[in-house]
Amino acid sequence: MEKKYLNIKECAVYTGFSKETLYRFTKRGYIPFAKLGNRLIRFDRDDIDSLMNKFKKKDINSECLEVIG
């Protein structure tokens, strides 16, 4: 069973972003996170998956078929 919440290191491995980039994303509000106490942050895997889906390139061929079809 996969963990629902990831720490910064696990999130970096999961997404391929560096820890520094993830910290920057949290500071700028680009990525949702939960702050536990003064220093610990956790990322919800579902939120990360949704964010990563926004970065996916669309399949150009399927878009062309929709326009042509």
C-alpha positions, 0 to 999 in steps of 0.5 A: 500500500502506498503512502498517502502523504509524502515528505519532501524527499519522497515527493522529490523522488516521486515527481523528479523535482529537486527538493529546492524546487519543491520548497520554491513551489510551496513558498509561491503557492504552486503546490498544496501542502500541509505544514506540521509544526514549525518545520515539517511539511507533507504533500498529499499524493493525490494533489501531486498527481493532479499537479503532475497531470497539468504538466502532461503534454496533450496528445496532438494526434487525438486533438487533430482527430477531434477537430477533423472528425 
